[in-house]
């Protein structure tokens, strides 16, 4: 198990490492690896954000707009 601060910082480390290798390396392979690292960091960050903050489902179409909606408990 990774310590919490290290686990939370990994996507940013991926993005920073990818950016620095994309800028600093002159070979096409180095630039490609840098882009892949940045992409991995962004994807990991987005997956974590979606998991931690789920989107509420839209209300049913046939409901009245002023009625109270009852969502499952995981959306509260």
N, CA, C and O of each residue as an XYZ file, in Angstrom:
304
protein
N       0.842     -1.175      0.000
C       0.000      0.000      0.000
C       0.890      1.241      0.000
O       1.877      1.307      0.733
N       0.540      2.202     -0.810
C       1.301      3.450     -0.870
C       0.800      4.424      0.180
O      -0.388      4.423      0.502
N       1.682      5.257      0.722
C       1.218      6.307      1.628
C       0.273      7.268      0.885
O       0.432      7.506     -0.312
N      -0.688      7.801      1.601
C      -1.723      8.658      1.005
C      -1.144      9.844      0.215
O      -1.580     10.075     -0.913
N      -0.176     10.607      0.762
C       0.339     11.747     -0.019
C       0.994     11.317     -1.343
O       0.855     11.996     -2.360
N       1.701     10.195     -1.317
C       2.325      9.706     -2.547
C       1.258      9.255     -3.542
O       1.353      9.556     -4.732
N       0.251      8.542     -3.065
C      -0.822      8.064     -3.924
C      -1.561      9.231     -4.588
O      -1.857      9.180     -5.781
N      -1.857     10.273     -3.820
C      -2.581     11.423     -4.365
C      -1.738     12.230     -5.341
O      -2.280     12.871     -6.241
N      -0.431     12.209     -5.177
C       0.442     13.010     -6.029
C       0.885     12.325     -7.308
O       1.465     12.976     -8.177
N       0.630     11.031     -7.451
C       1.104     10.306     -8.631
C       0.604     10.875     -9.963
O       1.414     11.009    -10.881
N      -0.662     11.213    -10.123
C      -1.074     11.770    -11.427
C      -0.316     13.052    -11.779
O       0.034     13.271    -12.939
N      -0.069     13.885    -10.789
C       0.672     15.121    -11.049
C       2.127     14.820    -11.382
O       2.727     15.498    -12.215
N       2.694     13.809    -10.736
C       4.057     13.387    -11.053
C       4.134     12.869    -12.481
O       5.096     13.157    -13.194
N       3.129     12.105    -12.906
C       3.095     11.618    -14.285
C       3.042     12.785    -15.272
O       3.767     12.798    -16.267
N       2.189     13.751    -14.992
C       2.024     14.885    -15.908
C       3.306     15.716    -15.972
O       3.747     16.087    -17.060
N       3.900     16.008    -14.830
C       5.130     16.812    -14.794
C       6.274     16.063    -15.465
O       7.040     16.662    -16.221
N       6.402     14.766    -15.204
C       7.467     13.969    -15.833
C       7.275     13.915    -17.344
O       8.240     14.040    -18.098
N       6.046     13.733    -17.783
C       5.774     13.694    -19.212
C       6.048     15.020    -19.890
O       6.588     15.061    -20.996
N       5.678     16.096    -19.232
C       5.932     17.421    -19.794
C       7.422     17.694    -19.891
O       7.896     18.201    -20.907
N       8.164     17.361    -18.843
C       9.602     17.625    -18.867
C      10.311     16.746    -19.901
O      11.261     17.200    -20.538
N       9.869     15.502    -20.078
C      10.518     14.663    -21.089
C      10.122     15.090    -22.503
O      10.929     14.993    -23.428
N       8.892     15.559    -22.676
C       8.481     16.051    -23.992
C       9.283     17.278    -24.385
O       9.690     17.415    -25.538
N       9.511     18.167    -23.436
C      10.267     19.388    -23.718
C      11.765     19.099    -23.792
O      12.463     19.623    -24.660
N      12.255     18.263    -22.876
C      13.698     18.087    -22.743
C      14.343     17.099    -23.688
O      15.540     17.208    -23.953
N      13.600     16.143    -24.204
C      14.189     15.132    -25.073
C      13.964     15.494    -26.536
O      12.902     15.992    -26.910
N      14.970     15.240    -27.347
C      14.885     15.600    -28.759
C      14.466     14.441    -29.657
O      14.119     14.656    -30.818
N      14.493     13.232    -29.142
C      14.158     12.087    -29.981
C      12.642     11.910    -30.078
O      11.921     12.245    -29.138
N      12.161     11.393    -31.189
C      10.719     11.159    -31.316
C      10.199     10.163    -30.273
O       9.084     10.313    -29.774
N      10.991      9.164    -29.949
C      10.583      8.195    -28.936
C      10.438      8.840    -27.566
O       9.509      8.523    -26.823
N      11.346      9.738    -27.231
C      11.267     10.442    -25.954
C      10.043     11.334    -25.878
O       9.377     11.404    -24.845
N       9.750     12.014    -26.975
C       8.566     12.875    -27.013
C       7.280     12.046    -26.926
O       6.324     12.443    -26.260
N       7.265     10.899    -27.600
C       6.106     10.018    -27.548
C       5.885      9.505    -26.125
O       4.757      9.500    -25.634
N       6.959      9.075    -25.467
C       6.842      8.599    -24.085
C       6.363      9.714    -23.159
O       5.578      9.469    -22.243
N       6.833     10.930    -23.396
C       6.376     12.065    -22.598
C       4.896     12.315    -22.778
O       4.182     12.572    -21.808
N       4.428     12.242    -24.015
C       2.995     12.427    -24.273
C       2.172     11.310    -23.632
O       1.088     11.558    -23.103
N       2.686     10.090    -23.680
C       1.980      8.982    -23.048
C       1.912      9.147    -21.530
O       0.891      8.839    -20.915
N       2.990      9.630    -20.932
C       2.982      9.878    -19.488
C       1.973     10.961    -19.118
O       1.234     10.823    -18.143
N       1.945     12.038    -19.902
C       0.970     13.103    -19.617
C      -0.454     12.577    -19.774
O      -1.324     12.884    -18.959
N      -0.690     11.794    -20.810
C      -2.021     11.223    -21.020
C      -2.414     10.308    -19.864
O      -3.551     10.347    -19.394
N      -1.466      9.483    -19.408
C      -1.754      8.589    -18.283
C      -2.097      9.393    -17.027
O      -3.025      9.036    -16.302
N      -1.367     10.462    -16.766
C      -1.651     11.291    -15.596
C      -3.026     11.928    -15.661
O      -3.740     11.971    -14.660
N      -3.400     12.419    -16.825
C      -4.709     13.049    -16.979
C      -5.821     12.008    -16.826
O      -6.838     12.273    -16.184
N      -5.628     10.837    -17.410
C      -6.649      9.782    -17.327
C      -6.831      9.320    -15.880
O      -7.960      9.172    -15.412
N      -5.728      9.096    -15.177
C      -5.818      8.664    -13.777
C      -6.520      9.724    -12.936
O      -7.357      9.399    -12.094
N      -6.180     10.988    -13.162
C      -6.819     12.075    -12.413
C      -8.318     12.118    -12.685
O      -9.107     12.274    -11.753
N      -8.725     11.983    -13.949
C     -10.140     12.021    -14.308
C     -10.903     10.828    -13.727
O     -12.029     10.987    -13.255
N     -10.308      9.656    -13.758
C     -10.972      8.472    -13.207
C     -11.200      8.647    -11.713
O     -12.278      8.335    -11.206
N     -10.198      9.142    -11.011
C     -10.345      9.354     -9.565
C     -11.400     10.409     -9.273
O     -12.192     10.248     -8.344
N     -11.424     11.485    -10.049
C     -12.407     12.550     -9.821
C     -13.826     12.046    -10.060
O     -14.734     12.380     -9.298
N     -14.029     11.252    -11.102
C     -15.370     10.721    -11.379
C     -15.818      9.740    -10.313
O     -16.998      9.690     -9.967
N     -14.885      8.962     -9.792
C     -15.234      7.995     -8.758
C     -15.598      8.702     -7.451
O     -16.518      8.280     -6.750
N     -14.887      9.760     -7.132
C     -15.112     10.458     -5.864
C     -16.311     11.387     -5.908
O     -16.915     11.649     -4.867
N     -16.673     11.892     -7.069
C     -17.790     12.833     -7.200
C     -18.726     12.358     -8.305
O     -18.709     12.898     -9.412
N     -19.546     11.345     -8.006
C     -20.441     10.842     -9.059
C     -21.473     11.897     -9.453
O     -21.868     12.733     -8.641
N     -21.891     11.843    -10.690
C     -22.882     12.777    -11.229
C     -24.265     12.267    -10.869
O     -24.552     11.077    -10.998
N     -25.126     13.181    -10.413
C     -26.501     12.799    -10.095
C     -27.242     12.477    -11.390
O     -27.050     13.156    -12.399
N     -28.082     11.453    -11.367
C     -28.840     11.129    -12.581
C     -29.897     12.203    -12.831
O     -30.375     12.833    -11.887
N     -30.262     12.416    -14.090
C     -31.312     13.397    -14.371
C     -32.651     12.899    -13.847
O     -32.857     11.690    -13.738
N     -33.567     13.812    -13.521
C     -34.889     13.379    -13.045
C     -35.652     12.690    -14.165
O     -35.405     12.948    -15.343
N     -36.577     11.817    -13.798
C     -37.386     11.142    -14.832
C     -38.166     12.158    -15.663
O     -38.549     13.213    -15.157
N     -38.396     11.847    -16.914
C     -39.063     12.783    -17.824
C     -40.521     13.037    -17.457
O     -41.038     14.125    -17.712
N     -41.181     12.070    -16.874
C     -42.607     12.224    -16.600
C     -42.880     12.824    -15.221
O     -44.037     12.857    -14.803
N     -41.883     13.289    -14.513
C     -42.112     13.844    -13.179
C     -42.375     15.349    -13.262
O     -41.948     16.025    -14.198
N     -43.065     15.832    -12.287
C     -43.361     17.248    -12.185
C     -42.103     17.946    -11.656
O     -41.452     17.406    -10.761
N     -41.733     19.133    -12.176
C     -40.475     19.770    -11.770
C     -40.426     20.176    -10.297
O     -39.335     20.339     -9.750
N     -41.578     20.345     -9.640
C     -41.568     20.786     -8.241
C     -41.693     19.629     -7.258
O     -41.681     19.840     -6.045
N     -41.812     18.419     -7.769
C     -41.883     17.266     -6.867
C     -40.495     16.966     -6.321
O     -39.483     17.176     -6.991
N     -40.472     16.474     -5.104
C     -39.199     16.092     -4.493
C     -38.724     14.781     -5.130
O     -39.477     13.813     -5.232
N     -37.473     14.778     -5.550
C     -36.903     13.588     -6.165
C     -36.224     12.736     -5.102
O     -35.573     13.270     -4.204
N     -36.366     11.435     -5.193
C     -35.725     10.506     -4.265
C     -34.667      9.729     -5.034
O     -34.979      8.874     -5.863
N     -33.408     10.045     -4.740
C     -32.296      9.372     -5.387
C     -31.738      8.317     -4.464
O     -31.893      8.413     -3.247
N     -31.093      7.315     -5.017
C     -30.429      6.332     -4.147
C     -29.409      7.022     -3.246
O     -28.898      8.090     -3.584
N     -29.121      6.422     -2.124
C     -28.289      7.058     -1.104
C     -26.882      7.363     -1.577
O     -26.256      8.269     -1.026
N     -26.349      6.664     -2.559
C     -24.982      6.944     -2.995
C     -24.849      8.261     -3.739
O     -23.728      8.723     -3.952
N     -25.951      8.883     -4.144
C     -25.900     10.150     -4.845
C     -26.058     11.340     -3.906
O     -26.106     12.474     -4.382
N     -26.138     11.136     -2.630
C     -26.288     12.249     -1.685
C     -24.975     12.717     -1.194
O     -24.913     13.648     -0.390
